[in-house]
Amino acid sequence: MFPFHTWLPDAHVEAPTAGSVLLAGVRAQDGDLRVPAVRAALFPAVAMHPAVQLAIVALSLIGILYGGLVAMVHPTSRS
């Protein structure tokens, strides 16, 4: 899901602290955690199909690697 949330860092920077906390909480609770579970519950036959499982694994690995590479090149601020 990482490539689809490229707007999120800008939204956190622009939002006040309370808005940033709410944004992070809503995204974590509703979007990232519940959507795949609801889809699997509504369509169990589709979720068990080998091609769908392979696509989910492939997208997950791409997201992990892409997120790691972005984190490695992200400039850090050290005091």
Phi and psi in degrees as GROMACS dihedral restraints (atoms count N, CA, C in turn):
[ dihedral_restraints ]
;  ai    aj    ak    al  type     phi  dphi    fc
    3     4     5     6     1   -57.0    20    10
    4     5     6     7     1   -46.8    20    10
    6     7     8     9     1   -62.6    20    10
    7     8     9    10     1   -20.6    20    10
    9    10    11    12     1   -85.6    20    10
   10    11    12    13     1    -5.6    20    10
   12    13    14    15     1  -115.3    20    10
   13    14    15    16     1    34.8    20    10
   15    16    17    18     1   -69.7    20    10
   16    17    18    19     1   -18.7    20    10
   18    19    20    21     1   -76.7    20    10
   19    20    21    22     1   -17.7    20    10
   21    22    23    24     1   -64.6    20    10
   22    23    24    25     1   -44.5    20    10
   24    25    26    27     1   -59.9    20    10
   25    26    27    28     1   -39.0    20    10
   27    28    29    30     1   -65.2    20    10
   28    29    30    31     1   -38.3    20    10
   30    31    32    33     1   -65.9    20    10
   31    32    33    34     1   -37.9    20    10
   33    34    35    36     1   -67.7    20    10
   34    35    36    37     1   -37.5    20    10
   36    37    38    39     1   -67.9    20    10
   37    38    39    40     1   -42.4    20    10
   39    40    41    42     1   -76.8    20    10
   40    41    42    43     1   -26.1    20    10
   42    43    44    45     1   -80.0    20    10
   43    44    45    46     1   151.7    20    10
   45    46    47    48     1   -67.0    20    10
   46    47    48    49     1   167.8    20    10
   48    49    50    51     1   -55.7    20    10
   49    50    51    52     1   -47.5    20    10
   51    52    53    54     1   -62.5    20    10
   52    53    54    55     1   -40.4    20    10
   54    55    56    57     1   -65.5    20    10
   55    56    57    58     1   -37.9    20    10
   57    58    59    60     1   -65.6    20    10
   58    59    60    61     1   -41.7    20    10
   60    61    62    63     1   -64.5    20    10
   61    62    63    64     1   -45.3    20    10
   63    64    65    66     1   -63.1    20    10
   64    65    66    67     1   -41.7    20    10
   66    67    68    69     1   -60.9    20    10
   67    68    69    70     1   -45.0    20    10
   69    70    71    72     1   -65.0    20    10
   70    71    72    73     1   -41.6    20    10
   72    73    74    75     1   -66.9    20    10
   73    74    75    76     1   -42.9    20    10
   75    76    77    78     1   -66.2    20    10
   76    77    78    79     1   -43.4    20    10
   78    79    80    81     1   -64.2    20    10
   79    80    81    82     1   -43.5    20    10
   81    82    83    84     1   -68.8    20    10
   82    83    84    85     1   -41.5    20    10
   84    85    86    87     1   -78.0    20    10
   85    86    87    88     1   -46.8    20    10
   87    88    89    90     1   -89.3    20    10
   88    89    90    91     1   -47.8    20    10
   90    91    92    93     1   -78.2    20    10
   91    92    93    94     1   -61.2    20    10
   93    94    95    96     1   -73.6    20    10
   94    95    96    97     1   -30.3    20    10
   96    97    98    99     1   -97.1    20    10
   97    98    99   100     1   -37.4    20    10
   99   100   101   102     1   -90.2    20    10
  100   101   102   103     1   -32.9    20    10
  102   103   104   105     1   -61.4    20    10
  103   104   105   106     1   -49.4    20    10
  105   106   107   108     1   -64.1    20    10
  106   107   108   109     1   -35.7    20    10
  108   109   110   111     1   -67.3    20    10
  109   110   111   112     1   -40.8    20    10
  111   112   113   114     1   -67.1    20    10
  112   113   114   115     1   -41.5    20    10
  114   115   116   117     1   -62.4    20    10
  115   116   117   118     1   -42.9    20    10
  117   118   119   120     1   -66.3    20    10
  118   119   120   121     1   -35.4    20    10
  120   121   122   123     1   -71.7    20    10
  121   122   123   124     1   -37.0    20    10
  123   124   125   126     1   -76.5    20    10
  124   125   126   127     1   -31.9    20    10
  126   127   128   129     1  -128.6    20    10
  127   128   129   130     1    67.2    20    10
  129   130   131   132     1   -64.7    20    10
  130   131   132   133     1   -33.8    20    10
  132   133   134   135     1   -67.0    20    10
  133   134   135   136     1   -38.8    20    10
  135   136   137   138     1   -68.7    20    10
  136   137   138   139     1   -41.9    20    10
  138   139   140   141     1   -64.2    20    10
  139   140   141   142     1   -27.7    20    10
  141   142   143   144     1   -88.5    20    10
  142   143   144   145     1    -5.6    20    10
  144   145   146   147     1   -68.0    20    10
  145   146   147   148     1   132.9    20    10
  147   148   149   150     1   -57.4    20    10
  148   149   150   151     1   -36.5    20    10
  150   151   152   153     1   -67.0    20    10
  151   152   153   154     1   -38.2    20    10
  153   154   155   156     1   -68.3    20    10
  154   155   156   157     1   -42.9    20    10
  156   157   158   159     1   -62.3    20    10
  157   158   159   160     1   -41.3    20    10
  159   160   161   162     1   -64.0    20    10
  160   161   162   163     1   -40.7    20    10
  162   163   164   165     1   -63.9    20    10
  163   164   165   166     1   -41.2    20    10
  165   166   167   168     1   -64.5    20    10
  166   167   168   169     1   -43.9    20    10
  168   169   170   171     1   -64.0    20    10
  169   170   171   172     1   -43.6    20    10
  171   172   173   174     1   -62.9    20    10
  172   173   174   175     1   -46.1    20    10
  174   175   176   177     1   -64.2    20    10
  175   176   177   178     1   -36.4    20    10
  177   178   179   180     1   -64.7    20    10
  178   179   180   181     1   -45.1    20    10
  180   181   182   183     1   -65.3    20    10
  181   182   183   184     1   -40.3    20    10
  183   184   185   186     1   -61.9    20    10
  184   185   186   187     1   -43.6    20    10
  186   187   188   189     1   -62.7    20    10
  187   188   189   190     1   -40.4    20    10
  189   190   191   192     1   -64.8    20    10
  190   191   192   193     1   -48.0    20    10
  192   193   194   195     1   -66.5    20    10
  193   194   195   196     1   -43.3    20    10
  195   196   197   198     1   -63.4    20    10
  196   197   198   199     1   -44.6    20    10
  198   199   200   201     1   -62.1    20    10
  199   200   201   202     1   -39.7    20    10
  201   202   203   204     1   -65.8    20    10
  202   203   204   205     1   -42.3    20    10
  204   205   206   207     1   -65.4    20    10
  205   206   207   208     1   -41.2    20    10
  207   208   209   210     1   -63.8    20    10
  208   209   210   211     1   -40.5    20    10
  210   211   212   213     1   -65.6    20    10
  211   212   213   214     1   -34.2    20    10
  213   214   215   216     1   -68.9    20    10
  214   215   216   217     1   -34.8    20    10
  216   217   218   219     1   -94.3    20    10
  217   218   219   220     1    -4.0    20    10
  219   220   221   222     1   -69.6    20    10
  220   221   222   223     1   127.8    20    10
  222   223   224   225     1   -68.1    20    10
  223   224   225   226     1   139.0    20    10
  225   226   227   228     1  -105.3    20    10
  226   227   228   229     1   152.8    20    10
  228   229   230   231     1  -109.1    20    10
  229   230   231   232     1   118.2    20    10
  231   232   233   234     1  -117.2    20    10
  232   233   234   235     1   134.0    20    10
